[in-house]
Amino acid sequence: MANHKSAEKAIRQTERRTEENRSYRNRIRTFVRKVELALTAKNKEEAAAAFKPAESHIMKGVAKGFHHKNTAARKISRLSKRIKAL
């Protein structure tokens, strides 16, 4: 249990950040999953259409500090490469 006001505030901030990050992580995973489904179905047009919002959300994650920029670039690059390979 927290014994100081600052510690109590830190706990509240951590809970809020954790909830935001969990929500953001789930949203990104959903968009990436749509791309993955299109890739497994060998549907290049659908994969490319699903890739655009997925890329946008991944980059927004960088702006919000959820992902490191190199991690996001790697994820986007790998998805893009798989789409081009179809």
QUIGI-V497104 format. One record per residue. N is the residue number from 1. PSI is psi in whole degrees, 0 to 359 (* if undefined). D_CENTER is the distance of its C-alpha to the mean C-alpha in Angstrom with 1 decimal. Layout:
BEGIN
<<N,PSI,D_CENTER> <N,PSI,D_CENTER>>
END
This chain:
BEGIN
<<1,142,32.6> <2,139,32.2> <3,351,35.6> <4,156,34.7> <5,319,33.3> <6,325,30.8> <7,322,29.6> <8,318,29.3> <9,319,27.3> <10,321,25.0> <11,315,24.5> <12,317,23.6> <13,318,21.1> <14,317,19.4> <15,317,19.3> <16,314,17.9> <17,320,15.1> <18,317,14.3> <19,317,14.2> <20,316,12.0> <21,321,9.4> <22,316,10.0> <23,316,9.6> <24,319,6.3> <25,317,5.0> <26,320,7.3> <27,315,6.5> <28,315,3.4> <29,323,5.9> <30,313,8.6> <31,320,8.1> <32,322,7.9> <33,323,10.7> <34,321,12.7> <35,316,12.8> <36,318,13.9> <37,317,16.5> <38,324,17.9> <39,319,18.2> <40,333,20.1> <41,359,22.2> <42,35,23.0> <43,97,22.4> <44,318,21.6> <45,316,21.8> <46,320,19.5> <47,317,16.9> <48,322,17.2> <49,323,17.0> <50,336,13.8> <51,323,12.3> <52,307,13.0> <53,330,10.8> <54,315,7.8> <55,317,8.7> <56,314,9.2> <57,323,6.1> <58,317,4.5> <59,327,8.0> <60,327,8.1> <61,326,5.9> <62,315,8.7> <63,326,11.2> <64,358,10.7> <65,14,10.9> <66,318,7.8> <67,151,7.4> <68,148,10.7> <69,326,11.5> <70,324,13.0> <71,314,10.2> <72,316,8.1> <73,320,11.4> <74,315,12.1> <75,315,9.3> <76,317,10.3> <77,316,13.9> <78,320,14.0> <79,314,12.8> <80,317,15.2> <81,320,17.9> <82,324,17.8> <83,317,18.2> <84,331,21.1> <85,344,22.7> <86,*,23.3>>
END
